Amino acid sequence: MIMETMLTLITTAFAFVAGLAWNEAIQKLIEEFYTAGGAVT
């Protein structure tokens, strides 16, 4: 039971960190194409 809970917590923490990394990468990609004050033509 304890091992199962620890494995779940570790997996969840890894997924959370991976999600944050993807979020930052996507934001940088969007900033590259759509800069502040820029217009899409």
Backbone torsions as a table, in degrees:
resi	resn	phi	psi	omega
1	MET	NA	-46.7	-178.8
2	ILE	-66.2	-42.3	179.9
3	MET	-62.6	-39.2	178.5
4	GLU	-63.0	-44.1	180.0
5	THR	-65.4	-42.9	179.6
6	MET	-64.0	-41.1	178.7
7	LEU	-63.3	-40.1	177.8
8	THR	-64.0	-43.9	179.6
9	LEU	-63.8	-42.4	179.8
10	ILE	-65.4	-43.4	179.0
11	THR	-63.0	-42.4	179.3
12	THR	-64.5	-42.4	178.9
13	ALA	-63.0	-42.2	178.2
14	PHE	-62.5	-43.7	179.2
15	ALA	-63.5	-38.5	178.9
16	PHE	-63.6	-46.8	179.8
17	VAL	-64.8	-41.5	178.2
18	ALA	-63.6	-39.2	178.1
19	GLY	-63.5	-41.1	177.7
20	LEU	-64.6	-40.0	179.4
21	ALA	-64.4	-43.2	178.2
22	TRP	-63.9	-40.4	180.0
23	ASN	-59.0	-46.4	-179.7
24	GLU	-65.2	-41.5	179.8
25	ALA	-63.5	-42.1	180.0
26	ILE	-67.0	-40.2	178.4
27	GLN	-62.0	-42.1	179.2
28	LYS	-65.8	-37.9	178.1
29	LEU	-64.6	-42.6	178.7
30	ILE	-65.5	-42.3	178.9
31	GLU	-61.2	-34.0	-179.7
32	GLU	-64.6	-37.4	-178.2
33	PHE	-90.0	-34.9	-177.6
34	TYR	-121.7	85.8	179.3
35	THR	-77.7	160.1	-179.2
36	ALA	-62.3	130.1	180.0
37	GLY	83.4	-5.3	179.6
38	GLY	-82.8	159.7	179.3
39	ALA	-125.8	144.5	176.7
40	VAL	-90.7	124.2	-179.1
41	THR	-115.5	NA	NA
